[in-house]
Amino acid sequence: MRTATLSGSGRQRGLHHGTALQSEIRETVAALKAHLRSRDHDPDALAARLETSNLRAVAAELTPDLWDEITATADGAGVPLDDVLLLTFLDEVWGLTRPAGCSVLARRDDHGVEVGQTMDLPAWTVGRLVVLRSCPPDSPRALLMSYPGMIGLCGANESGFALAVNTLEQLGLDENGLGVGFVTRRLLTLTSIEEAAEFLGSIPHAAGQAYTIGAQGRIATFEAGPGSVKQVSEFDARACLHTNHPLGDEDRARESSLVRLRTLEIAVAEHAGLQEALSGDVVVDGARYGDRNSTFAAFTCNTNDSHVQFIDGAELRSGHRDWTSVTFQS
């Protein structure tokens, strides 16, 4: 499994990302643009939309270290910044085109807290899984599921803080908010659910997203979007399950989201292992449920462990269960 260790300041991390994965980033940009054109979306028009929106300014203001990382990634890869922004503002571009999906499960028992998810993305991401080991100078090391040129999708840090995410298209889009990728990376510098709740409530959100967190022996899910942040589980919950609709709002849910949530509920009721639960009918193959997306990858972790486990979506779709453990220390 491809991994990249990114150490130092934001600019140093970005330069390493861009130079280490230069060819992969260029190939990923080309694949994304081809995918958009095949769906009758003009990538140049979308890049121009990002250029004129406030998404860039908000990210630079609220998360300057991560903005430096983004611009340096483009410099290191030798590609225009607009190309890296198309890769980074994933959920926001979905808001202008069509969203994908994910299935999340977190639970706690006497053995600790487990968090995991499948990440369902469009076909251009297939086979492009990379694990980023982020090592900032003043925050815990984090392991992030990603693809070349993206600052991170989900993962965990060495302080026992794990984060899984689901897009919530029903909550809308606001170009004056902070992009989901930047929210994710900022959350993975924290150590407690209380810190996460405070941060989520203090920022404007660019796109609807559910953030499921495990830390310090507890779990919680927050549904956040433009103008609202709602905690939808209690800190003493034994399990948190989420797919791609606001909980309790099934009228606005796609069939795929409902089926995957029911599958997770059955897995919890039957006390299935976390990796077993994140397989079978929650794995999207590009045809099931009428979606155009496929399971890109999955991760699981126990917040007491010194590693996180990842698997490429092709492995899950083929029925294999060969997960790879990646340690926080390189």
Secondary structure, 3 states (H helix, E strand, C coil): CCEEEEECCHHHHHHHHHHHCHHHHHHHHHHHHHHHHHCCCCHHHHHHHHHHCCHHHHHHHHCHHHHHHHHHHHHHHCCCHHHHHHHHCHHHHHHHCCCCEEEEEEEEECCEEEEEEEEEECHHHCCCCEEEEEECCCCCCEEEEECCCCCCCEEEECCCEEEEEEECHHHCECCCCECHHHHHHHHCCCCCHHHHHHHHHHCCECECEEEEEEECCEEEEEEEECCEEEECCCCCCCEEEECCCCCCCHHHCCHHHHHHHHHHHHHHHCCCCHHHHCCHHHCCECCHHHCCCEEEEEEEEECCCCEEEEEEHHHHHCCCCCCEEEECCC
